[in-house]
């Protein structure tokens, strides 16, 4: 079951509010003798998380199906970067990482119990059964906190980001589980930033259409770091951008701060706009430089390290801003928050 994005928590209605976890969405099938962990795109995850597989076998009752999130929990909150590293093709590397950075599973819905399909039951009924089912579990298996109180959810939205969480999920209490349907609501943190437009990528349709703009921010040493992309344009706007950006392409590479990165490998320490990795799956990440003259304002949800976690949303050009003013220190600093406090907040939604 999926979620649609909203700017605010709904003001009226009967809902279950939960923290939005930042990890790998997974369905866990606990059979009579074993466990199967399935990703959102129907791929098996078991081989990448052997320590989690064993814990689920030991702690979950037989013949149940859970919806939840695989996460990496650290003393500083959730760590999505480290979680990504767990998807390694070498079994020896997987075994090593399972010891060094063990994963956890946070359950937030129940699709079956005692061999009985519960997807037609209401959200309220499924949550009650889930609480009963997981009453005795311990780390690395968790039950997500949940509340029916909007004021509590508003507080969670403000506080939990400091533990690495991604917002709040809103679930209508009377709805069944609807696979493939956007029957839930997700409210994520949203902020704006003024960024340097340092380059672009062509659209997959051809070199008459811009696919995305490459964004940069200056760090404390005056180095322009690649922080992400924005690609929220209509096709008409994409074609218009080709003409609009054309003057900035002239002699763009001559003094470009990313000039050395055009030929750099993936081992480079700084963020690179054109580096391949195993996550890019062979995509064409080549890019066209632009002279460092344009600034745009974008909306983003949160940072992952020194980079936007997701593609940013283009808001407007900022002709009144100089590129040198686009620095990291404009970004809001999120106060830290302990994950243990998250798990002890509103664990029961009755």
C-alpha positions as a printed Julia matrix, in Angstrom:
350×3 Matrix{Float64}:
   0.0     0.0     0.0
   1.39    3.39   -1.03
   1.04    7.0     0.09
   0.4    10.32   -1.61
   2.28   13.45   -0.58
   0.58   16.27    1.32
   1.86   19.52    2.8
   0.05   19.22    6.14
  -1.58   16.68    8.41
  -5.33   16.48    7.81
  -7.31   18.68   10.2
 -10.4    16.43   10.41
 -11.11   12.73   10.26
 -10.2     9.51   12.07
  -6.59    8.58   11.38
  -3.67    6.57   12.64
  -0.45    8.63   12.64
   2.96    6.94   12.46
   6.57    8.1    12.01
   7.84    7.76    8.44
  10.92    5.55    8.56
  13.85    6.14    6.21
  14.93    2.71    5.06
  14.03   -0.12    2.67
  10.32   -0.94    2.53
   9.85   -4.67    2.97
   7.19   -7.35    3.33
   8.15  -10.17    5.69
   6.55  -13.58    5.1
   6.94  -15.84    8.13
   5.99  -19.37    7.16
   5.94  -22.56    9.16
   9.71  -23.0     9.12
  11.36  -20.01    7.46
  11.17  -16.32    6.55
  11.16  -14.54    3.19
  11.93  -10.81    3.05
  10.64   -9.1    -0.1
  11.45   -5.6    -1.3
   8.92   -3.12   -2.66
   9.93   -4.08   -6.22
   9.38   -7.79   -5.4
  13.05   -8.69   -5.03
  14.39  -10.92   -2.23
  16.32   -9.09    0.52
  17.21  -12.08    2.71
  20.74  -12.57    1.39
  21.7    -8.99    2.23
  20.47   -9.15    5.83
  21.29  -12.63    7.2
  21.33  -11.38   10.81
  17.84   -9.92   10.37
  16.57  -13.06    8.69
  17.54  -15.16   11.69
  16.03  -12.73   14.19
  12.71  -12.73   12.32
  12.64  -16.53   12.29
  13.18  -16.59   16.05
  10.81  -13.79   17.08
   7.84  -13.82   14.71
   4.99  -16.29   15.17
   4.45  -18.76   12.38
   2.22  -18.03    9.4
   2.11  -14.23    9.5
   2.87  -11.46    6.99
   4.19   -8.05    8.08
   4.69   -4.77    6.24
   7.53   -2.63    7.51
  10.93   -1.05    6.97
  14.48   -2.36    7.12
  16.67    0.28    8.78
  20.13    0.78   10.23
  20.0     2.18   13.77
  23.04    4.04   15.09
  23.69    6.13   18.23
  23.11    9.18   16.02
  19.83    8.0    14.5
  18.95    6.18   11.29
  21.72    5.85    8.7
  20.48    5.41    5.14
  23.96    5.71    3.6
  25.15    2.72    5.6
  21.96    0.82    4.75
  22.66    1.24    1.03
  26.1    -0.31    1.49
  24.45   -3.52    2.7
  23.26   -4.32   -0.84
  26.59   -5.81   -1.85
  26.98   -8.66   -4.38
  29.79  -10.44   -2.5
  28.64  -12.86    0.2
  31.83  -12.31    2.22
  31.25   -8.56    2.25
  27.61   -9.06    3.26
  28.68  -11.26    6.19
  31.24   -8.68    7.32
  28.74   -5.8     7.17
  26.1    -7.87    8.98
  28.5    -7.97   11.94
  29.63   -4.33   11.71
  26.33   -2.61   10.85
  23.46   -4.94   11.78
  20.0    -4.05   10.47
  16.67   -3.79   12.23
  13.08   -4.29   11.08
  10.33   -1.86   12.1
   6.85   -3.33   11.56
   3.92   -1.01   10.84
   1.18   -3.19    9.36
  -0.15   -6.74    9.5
  -1.36   -8.47    6.35
  -1.89  -11.97    7.75
  -1.85  -13.76   11.1
  -2.34  -17.42   12.02
  -2.49  -18.14    8.3
  -5.51  -15.84    7.85
  -5.54  -12.96    5.35
  -6.22   -9.67    7.16
  -6.0    -7.26    4.24
  -9.77   -6.69    4.22
  -9.76   -5.77    7.9
  -9.74   -2.07    8.78
  -6.53   -0.27    9.66
  -7.72    0.01   13.27
  -8.28   -3.76   13.47
  -4.95   -4.57   11.84
  -3.09   -2.27   14.23
  -4.7    -3.9    17.25
  -3.73   -7.36   16.01
  -0.2    -6.13   15.2
   0.28   -4.86   18.74
  -0.86   -8.21   20.11
   1.37  -10.15   17.7
   4.54   -8.16   18.51
   3.98   -7.67   22.23
   7.02   -9.76   23.1
   9.53   -8.79   20.41
  12.9    -7.2    21.12
  15.66   -5.65   19.03
  16.31   -5.91   16.15
  12.54   -6.27   15.63
  10.4    -3.27   16.54
   6.79   -2.14   16.46
   6.45    1.39   15.13
   4.91    3.96   17.47
   1.42    5.1    16.46
  -1.14    7.57   17.75
  -4.63    8.78   16.91
  -3.9    12.21   18.37
  -3.12   14.86   15.77
  -1.31   17.11   18.26
   1.07   14.26   19.08
   1.7    13.68   15.36
   2.47   17.38   14.89
   5.05   17.12   17.67
   6.53   13.99   16.1
   6.87   15.8    12.78
   8.91   18.51   14.49
  11.03   16.33   16.79
  11.67   12.98   15.13
  13.62   14.35   12.17
  16.55   14.74   14.55
  16.65   10.94   14.81
  16.78   10.52   11.04
  13.07    9.93   10.42
  11.44   11.24    7.28
   8.08   12.72    8.35
   4.69   11.31    9.36
   2.44    8.74    7.67
  -1.33    9.2     7.97
  -3.59    6.14    7.66
  -7.42    6.33    7.62
  -8.65    4.08   10.42
 -11.47    2.45    8.46
  -9.6     1.52    5.26
  -8.52   -2.02    4.37
  -5.01   -2.79    3.11
  -4.99   -1.79   -0.57
  -1.87   -3.02   -2.42
  -0.67   -0.65   -5.13
  -3.12    2.08   -4.08
  -2.1     5.45   -2.62
  -4.48    5.06    0.28
  -2.2     6.67    2.86
  -0.87   10.22    3.22
   2.76   11.16    3.82
   3.71   14.53    5.24
   7.41   15.22    4.9
   9.64   18.01    6.09
   9.93   20.73    3.45
  12.43   23.55    3.3
  13.84   25.85    0.65
  17.39   26.63   -0.4
  19.04   28.91   -2.93
  21.41   26.82   -5.06
  23.93   27.4    -7.81
  22.88   25.89  -11.14
  26.24   24.49  -12.25
  25.18   22.13  -15.05
  22.44   20.0   -16.49
  21.69   16.58  -17.93
  19.87   15.94  -21.18
  16.46   14.29  -21.02
  16.24   10.67  -22.08
  14.17   11.76  -25.09
  17.15   13.51  -26.69
  19.32   16.59  -26.81
  16.49   18.99  -27.48
  15.15   18.68  -23.92
  16.72   19.27  -20.49
  16.27   16.41  -18.04
  17.56   17.9   -14.78
  19.56   20.79  -13.39
  22.65   20.06  -11.28
  22.69   21.99   -8.03
  25.62   23.18   -5.95
  26.31   24.79   -2.58
  29.56   26.28   -1.31
  31.09   24.69    1.79
  33.09   26.44    4.51
  36.24   26.21    2.39
  34.64   27.93   -0.58
  34.42   24.71   -2.6
  31.27   24.23   -4.7
  29.84   20.83   -3.78
  27.28   18.94   -5.88
  24.21   18.59   -3.61
  21.62   17.06   -5.94
  19.34   17.77   -8.86
  15.97   19.28   -9.66
  13.89   17.81  -12.45
  10.34   18.99  -11.7
   9.59   20.49  -15.11
   6.9    20.05  -17.73
   8.03   18.93  -21.18
   7.36   22.41  -22.51
   9.58   23.91  -19.82
  12.29   21.33  -20.5
  12.45   22.41  -24.14
  12.42   26.07  -23.14
  15.37   25.48  -20.8
  17.55   24.39  -23.74
  17.34   27.9   -25.2
  17.4    29.62  -21.83
  20.61   27.9   -20.73
  22.39   28.02  -24.1
  24.31   31.27  -23.4
  25.69   29.78  -20.18
  27.24   26.85  -22.04
  29.78   29.0   -23.87
  33.28   28.39  -22.41
  31.58   26.86  -19.35
  34.25   24.23  -18.67
  37.16   26.68  -18.88
  37.0    27.85  -15.28
  34.36   25.47  -13.98
  34.89   24.35  -10.34
  33.91   20.81  -11.33
  36.29   20.66  -14.27
  38.46   18.02  -12.64
  35.43   15.87  -11.91
  34.55   15.46  -15.56
  37.22   12.76  -15.79
  37.23   11.67  -12.14
  36.48    8.14  -10.96
  34.08    7.02   -8.27
  36.84    7.07   -5.68
  36.88   10.86   -5.53
  36.17   12.12   -2.03
  33.88   15.01   -2.93
  30.4    14.73   -4.42
  30.59   14.37   -8.19
  27.79   14.98  -10.65
  28.96   12.41  -13.2
  30.37    9.51  -11.21
  29.06    6.01  -11.79
  28.3     3.69   -8.89
  26.53    0.39   -8.45
  23.38    2.36   -7.54
  23.26    4.11  -10.93
  22.67    0.77  -12.7
  24.42    1.86  -15.89
  22.43    5.06  -16.31
  23.92    7.81  -18.44
  25.12   10.3   -15.84
  27.04   12.5   -18.25
  26.42   16.2   -17.75
  26.86   19.54  -19.46
  28.6    22.34  -17.53
  27.17   25.83  -17.19
  29.01   29.0   -16.23
  28.53   29.72  -12.54
  26.08   32.59  -12.92
  22.57   31.28  -12.29
  20.84   30.75   -8.93
  17.51   29.02   -8.34
  15.37   28.4    -5.27
  14.35   24.8    -4.67
  12.26   22.94   -2.11
  13.84   19.91   -0.44
  12.85   17.55    2.36
  16.14   16.84    4.13
  19.84   16.28    3.75
  21.52   12.9     3.63
  25.02   13.79    4.71
  25.89   16.83    2.59
  23.43   16.09   -0.2
  19.67   16.36   -0.74
  18.13   12.96    0.04
  15.66   13.21   -2.87
  15.42   15.3    -6.01
  14.57   18.88   -5.11
  11.54   20.75   -6.5
  12.28   23.82   -8.63
  10.46   26.91   -7.33
  11.89   29.93   -9.18
  14.97   31.64  -10.52
  16.73   34.04   -8.14
  18.32   36.79  -10.3
  18.73   38.85   -7.13
  21.11   36.29   -5.62
  24.82   35.94   -6.34
  26.16   32.36   -6.66
  28.67   33.04   -3.85
  25.73   33.49   -1.47
  24.58   29.88   -2.01
  26.23   28.27    0.99
  25.5    25.34    3.29
  25.15   27.68    6.24
  21.77   28.89    4.9
  20.29   25.45    5.64
  18.33   24.79    8.79
  20.13   22.67   11.39
  17.94   19.9    12.81
  18.28   19.29   16.58
  19.26   15.71   17.35
  16.72   13.35   18.9
  17.26    9.92   20.45
  15.77    6.94   18.62
  15.0     5.24   21.93
  12.61    8.1    22.66
  10.94    7.52   19.29
  10.22    3.88   20.08
   8.83    4.77   23.52
   6.49    7.48   22.14
   2.86    6.47   21.73
   3.59    2.82   21.05
  -0.04    1.91   21.47
  -2.69    3.38   19.17
  -5.74    2.16   21.0
